[in-house]
Amino acid sequence: MIDSPGPAPRATGTPATSEPAPLVVAVARGIALVVVVPVRLAWELVAAVCGWLHRWLLAPVGRFLDRWLLRPVGWLLRHLLWLPLVWLARGIAWLARTLVWVPLVWLARGLAWLARTVVWVPLAWLAYHLVWLPLSWLARLLAPLGRLLAAGLAALGRWLLAAGRVLLDAAAWAWRMTGRLLWWCYALTLRPFVLAAGWLWRHAARPVGRAVAAAWRATVSPVARWLRGSVVDPVRQATREVLATLGLRR
């Protein structure tokens, strides 16, 4: 029995190329024919109409309006409004400069000259001759006195400083001597007394006090407690009961 030949084996390393299906190509061509072509035709029609309108309608109308409307109106506005306003502004500026500014400048210069001549120069002369010259002469006269006074104050300051140092040294020496004297007085008089008093307190007064306290606690305290519990408290209680019975105590 003879076998039917199968598909030829794919060569190793050769990539398989996939071609688009005929149906997909047909659909794409149909979409391009239905959508793209009408849009393109409409665009060409609009461009042609606009070009015709611009060439035969808008451009002639624009040239007509520019020649017979805009240019005459612009000429009238320039010669009947703008140029008269410019001439009026120039005339007003010339009048202001001639009738206002120049007189004001001359008036300001005259006032400045008058102020300088009548006010400033006399004031400067008076200030120089009545204030500056007397003060300068007085300063020249007082300069030696000032130098002498400064020298005297400096010498007085140096003397006071030296005296202060001497006084401070004397006060420090007196303070040290007083401290030493007081320490020796304490060491020779009070210190033995304090030491003796301390020794008596530690070795005599404190033991005696402790002995007296122990004797008190051993003798007097038990007797006092017995008297209070056996005599004083019963008598006090009996007295309260008698007074309560007689109605003399609530």
Steps between C-alpha positions, in 0.01 A plus 500: 500500500645835391472796754382839379765767521452735800590869535860582450687565826579867585862594471669561832580867568270640225224719651148441377344803328128556550325670207177700562183316418318605182188585706689755719647664190158525340345655814783758525457594135125533544541729804751716312264519201195587713660742754826645373406564138180704579683705759781569254254599228312731741830665606598559139154646425517739801853608403391567143193699612704706747764572237232611255333722762831658598601563138174623354311642805701573819812643332307741270272607789804556724679706234182703441449569873868585548505744205161667531425476879796433731752730330260798476387456861864471614592814304208691649585384854867590456443845350184600686566346846855375564698789346283770666543323836877483449514871406278585799723301738812665359340845538394428859852373580656810345264727693568315824875513442495865401239643737536269802826306513741778402344750746505235770867429431586869513289542814675207667841641407401842634370350825817293536717808442289704743517228765874465453561874505252615763478196732782251461798736464402720800428195713832342405684827576327532838562136588868532407568831680266457799526126569795335330768765564410551871489127556836451327659780708349357817627155408850642444487677835365198686728246333792552746257498792343183363839334463591607857167372628546173314850462643370576851215251463744238374734562796206491740384177344843345537521618862155367579591170336819473707313598817231248422758229455664594832163502676409166348833351607457641853142370521612158379786491756264614778247235395766230510632619836149518644428150377819365652434683830148366520624150419763520776242633745272214411787249520620626839164571672187370338638186343616342831167597654310351209711184511455470880126559471479237229698252704281568808186460287615173351658346814297653787172671413385245240570190723337671800200592290473148370525362858234742626271409208552129564431543873190706416374236262577225760349664809274798435336395174365161627371666822340779301333252263375295799365808675328615182347160427413402860416832667461798272290341223260318741452819710439703183250246371318485838484879515348514148237241596404684823473830316296338227269341761447837672433666163797727531677354193357384175 
